[in-house]
Amino acid sequence: MPTENQPAEPLKVERSTVTKLVITGAPNLDPITVFLEDLAPCKGKITVSCWGKSWTAYWRSMWDGLNIAQFFCELNTSYIIGYFDQKIAGHASETMTKNYQKDHAEIVWSEAIPDLNINEITG
């Protein structure tokens, strides 16, 4: 925070390359938007959005030789659900609203994401 005696430093803006996927056609599901970003070797970030909800995850230690898309496609559905939101993987005593959100997220992960063809993602 600037003070009277110290001028504020200018903000730094960096560009990066991000792969954006839009997945449609999953039964009873709005379009799913996926952003994949390789940050450095063995480091990557993914953001998944559907129906006004978003989940973001960052891995700082992916398997050697894999980019974020390849790494993500190797993960199992239950790991993905728990990693993105521990509350989603959580307790059966949630309210009806939270249960609906949990069901919605499980549909995204179990029906749409695992069916992606790795060649569609990685080009």
Secondary structure as GFF3:
##gff-version 3
##sequence-region A 1 123
A	DSSP	beta_strand	19	23	.	.	.	ID=ss1
A	DSSP	beta_strand	32	40	.	.	.	ID=ss2
A	DSSP	beta_strand	43	50	.	.	.	ID=ss3
A	DSSP	beta_strand	53	59	.	.	.	ID=ss4
A	DSSP	alpha_helix	68	74	.	.	.	ID=ss5
A	DSSP	alpha_helix	77	84	.	.	.	ID=ss6
A	DSSP	alpha_helix	96	107	.	.	.	ID=ss7
A	DSSP	pi_helix	108	112	.	.	.	ID=ss8
A	DSSP	three_ten_helix	113	115	.	.	.	ID=ss9
A	DSSP	alpha_helix	118	122	.	.	.	ID=ss10
###
